[in-house]
Amino acid sequence: MSDATTTATETKTDDGPILLTDSAATKVKELMAREENTEGVALRVAVQPGGCSGMRYALFFDDRQLDGDVAADLQGVPVRVDKMSAPYLRGTEIDWVDSLQGAGFAINNPNAQNTCACGDSFH
């Protein structure tokens, strides 16, 4: 099977807690291509205190490698998750949605007990 037809389910690895859909991987690669220096840069996915429901998601480019990071290559996208966030994100799928309501990353976290209407925070 070629990389172009790899689905999010097939990109899950034991060393990476999240999944990227094809559209999310394509968008991240597009955004990375706009950066001036991407050597050693990865998509960092984290959870941080805050938001309406207690925890909020953070997605950003990062060239740091923190102690205990879980690193994976998902569809050609280098991804890092810090050791504190990894348990909260296990099995989380990140998708890119472009609709009449707007465009952005949509996060489907099976571990979230409650989410807020904005979709950016959970408990």
C-alpha positions as CSV (number, residue, x, y, z in Angstrom):
1,M,0.0,0.0,0.0
2,S,1.4,3.4,-0.9
3,D,1.8,6.3,1.5
4,A,-0.8,8.3,-0.4
5,T,-3.5,5.7,0.6
6,T,-2.5,5.3,4.2
7,T,-5.4,5.9,6.6
8,A,-5.2,7.3,10.0
9,T,-5.8,3.9,11.5
10,E,-2.9,2.5,9.7
11,T,-0.5,5.2,10.8
12,K,-1.0,4.4,14.5
13,T,2.2,3.1,16.0
14,D,3.1,1.8,19.4
15,D,5.5,4.7,19.9
16,G,3.0,7.5,19.0
17,P,-0.2,8.2,20.9
18,I,-2.0,10.2,18.2
19,L,-3.3,9.7,14.7
20,L,-3.2,12.1,11.8
21,T,-5.7,11.9,9.0
22,D,-4.5,12.3,5.4
23,S,-6.0,15.8,5.3
24,A,-4.3,16.8,8.6
25,A,-0.9,15.5,7.5
26,T,-1.2,17.3,4.2
27,K,-2.0,20.6,6.0
28,V,0.8,20.2,8.5
29,K,3.3,19.6,5.7
30,E,1.9,22.7,3.8
31,L,2.3,24.8,7.0
32,M,5.8,23.4,7.6
33,A,6.8,24.3,4.0
34,R,6.1,28.0,4.8
35,E,8.6,28.0,7.7
36,E,12.1,29.3,7.0
37,N,14.1,26.6,8.8
38,T,12.4,23.3,9.5
39,E,15.5,21.2,10.3
40,G,14.8,19.3,13.5
41,V,11.3,20.8,13.7
42,A,8.3,18.6,14.6
43,L,4.6,19.1,15.2
44,R,4.3,19.2,19.0
45,V,0.9,18.1,20.3
46,A,0.3,18.8,24.0
47,V,-2.4,19.4,26.6
48,Q,-2.2,22.3,29.0
49,P,-4.2,23.6,31.9
50,G,-6.9,26.0,30.9
51,G,-9.9,26.4,28.7
52,C,-13.6,26.1,29.6
53,S,-13.3,22.4,30.6
54,G,-10.0,22.4,32.5
55,M,-7.5,21.2,29.8
56,R,-6.8,22.7,26.4
57,Y,-5.0,21.3,23.3
58,A,-1.9,22.9,22.0
59,L,-0.5,22.2,18.5
60,F,2.7,24.1,17.4
61,F,6.0,23.6,15.6
62,D,8.9,22.9,18.0
63,D,12.5,22.2,17.5
64,R,13.1,21.1,21.1
65,Q,13.4,17.5,22.1
66,L,12.2,17.3,25.7
67,D,13.2,14.5,28.1
68,G,10.7,11.7,27.8
69,D,9.1,12.9,24.5
70,V,7.2,10.4,22.6
71,A,8.2,10.8,19.0
72,A,6.7,9.3,15.8
73,D,6.7,9.9,12.1
74,L,3.1,9.9,11.0
75,Q,2.6,10.1,7.2
76,G,5.8,11.9,6.8
77,V,5.1,14.4,9.6
78,P,7.5,14.3,12.6
79,V,5.4,14.5,15.8
80,R,6.4,14.9,19.4
81,V,4.2,14.6,22.5
82,D,5.6,15.3,25.9
83,K,5.5,12.6,28.5
84,M,2.9,14.3,30.6
85,S,0.5,14.8,27.7
86,A,0.9,11.4,26.2
87,P,-1.6,9.5,28.5
88,Y,-4.3,12.2,27.8
89,L,-3.8,12.0,24.0
90,R,-3.6,8.2,23.5
91,G,-5.8,7.3,20.5
92,T,-6.6,10.9,19.7
93,E,-7.2,11.6,16.0
94,I,-6.3,15.0,14.5
95,D,-8.1,16.0,11.3
96,W,-8.1,19.0,9.1
97,V,-11.6,20.3,8.4
98,D,-12.4,22.9,5.8
99,S,-16.1,23.7,5.7
100,L,-18.6,26.6,5.5
101,Q,-18.3,27.1,9.2
102,G,-14.5,27.6,8.9
103,A,-11.3,25.7,8.6
104,G,-9.1,24.3,11.3
105,F,-7.8,21.2,13.0
106,A,-10.5,19.0,14.6
107,I,-9.4,16.9,17.6
108,N,-11.3,13.7,18.4
109,N,-10.1,12.5,21.8
110,P,-11.6,9.2,23.1
111,N,-10.2,10.0,26.6
112,A,-12.1,13.2,27.0
113,Q,-15.0,12.9,29.5
114,N,-16.4,16.3,28.8
115,T,-15.7,18.8,26.0
116,C,-16.8,22.4,25.6
117,A,-18.6,23.9,22.6
118,C,-15.5,25.4,21.2
119,G,-13.9,22.0,20.9
120,D,-10.5,23.3,22.1
121,S,-10.8,22.2,25.7
122,F,-11.8,19.0,27.5
123,H,-11.8,17.2,30.9
